[in-house]
Amino acid sequence: MAFSDRLLEGGEPIWDAQKNHPFVRELAAGTLEEAAFLHWVRQDYRYLLDYARVFAIAGSKARDEETMTHLFGVAHEILDFEMDLHREFAADYGIAPAELETVEKAPTCVAYTNFLVRTAHEGSLAAIAAAIYPCGQGYLDIAEYMADLADGDHRYTPFIEKYTSEEFREAVDWMRTFVDRCGERYPGEREAMEQAFLTSAKLEHRFWEMAYTQEGWELETDADAP
């Protein structure tokens, strides 16, 4: 069994939880509340800035030129293309780029990006590979599930099409191969890879919840207390 398949097998309950989350199911049906989707757009925009940083840090740790080149290239692609997609989503709903750039991260977004950046700085290349994998494979798998659930086109169809596109599939294929290669080359890192993978997968699930509940930093005041 490929190491990436072993990771996915261990994360199957988390994948199932994601597929059953109301954000996912309602987006697939086109009935998701607009405010929840826009919360995802804003928070994922902030997430992607750090996701790009993680790829860049991974590139600096790579030992061969091909891997280094690809990782730096992915960082550039995220900044140059994927964030453009979020700006397009935002523009469709009247959100200016300047607003996206000043959005405060919600607690779950902080937790996820802090975990990724800390793993990138402190962990091995193998651990980084495992930590970034749930975002790629997860979005592909969830978007394919959404495509199966969807009954015709609706306002969220571009989201589904983006994450089931051939370009995105190719990106995920590379990530999967990267994980397998690290698992083979660094068998002593496999336990750390499993832990990194599962932590990111759990945070992926929490990210849907964060968007659906429009999580923020609201504080309970004395007046709110029972």
Disulfide bonds with the S-S distance in Angstrom:
none
